[in-house]
Structure formats: C-alpha cells, structure tokens
C-alpha cells in the first residue's frame, strides 16, 4: 500500500536520481514533479517535501487522466497485453507484468511523454478549463 511515508521515500530516491543524472536541473531548479491528487500525494508531509527541496510541482486538476502518464499510457498498455490471460499465482502475474514493461521500447516511452507534454500545453493554453480530449491510444 502506498502511504505518505512510502511515497516520501520514493520522492527522496527520485530526487537523488535526478541530482546524479541531471544535476543541471537541480542547480537551476528547472525540473518539475508531476503527481496526481491521491491522498498519499496530497498530505501535508508530501506537499511540504518539494517546497523544502526547491522542487516545483505541476498542479494536477481533478479527474484528468489525460495528464497522468500511468493512466493514459502505462496501465492501458499493460492491460491490453495481459487481457484475457489466466494466471495461477501472484508471482506469475508479476513476472508477466514485468516482462511486458521491459518490452516497452525507449522510443515508445519518449513518444508517450511527448504526447503528455502536448496535453499539458493544451491545458495551459486553456487556462485549466475543462475540455474534451482524446485520451491516447498508445501504440
């Protein structure tokens, strides 16, 4: 279960990874965190963590699956490849899900994030107003 403490530990690991792999983003404070509005992300502990570590957080409007990469890209992709298959154990589910995740190419991820960026640009241009948008049907 993901609770605020577990999520904060993940944020710390993410921050460390960004600092080691893309130090210029931390130095000029240009990297931005995107997460949705689930309770673990909205707790005071989590809201204060990015501020304490000079990390901008992209605001997430409620009910916006087009702006959450896991919702518009990753979960549907996994669901499509695993749909209709029967598994005997949790371990078998995990092994197949991991195999499917590893099969996603870097270019597929890059394309998904370019589409995500376009969704954000449209949202900014609309000043956050609601609009119908075709949710990605990825590759």
C-alpha positions, 0 to 999 in steps of 0.5 A: 500500500502506498502511504505518505511515508512510502511515497516520501521515500520514493520522492527522496530516491527520485530526487537523488536520481535526478541530482546524479543524472541531471544535476543541471536541473537541480542547480537551476531548479528547472525540473518539475514533479508531476503527481496526481491528487491521491491522498498519499500525494496530497498530505501535508508531509508530501506537499511540504517535501518539494517546497523544502527541496526547491522542487516545483510541482505541476498542479494536477486538476481533478479527474484528468487522466489525460495528464497522468502518464500511468493512466493514459499510457502505462496501465492501458498498455499493460492491460491490453497485453495481459487481457484475457490471460489466466494466471495461477499465482501472484508471482506469475502475474508479476513476472508477466507484468514485468516482462511486458514493461521491459518490452516497452521500447525507449522510443515508445516511452519518449513518444508517450511523454511527448504526447503528455507534454502536448496535453499539458500545453493544451491545458495551459493554453486553456487556462485549466478549463475543462475540455474534451480530449482524446485520451491516447491510444498508445501504440 
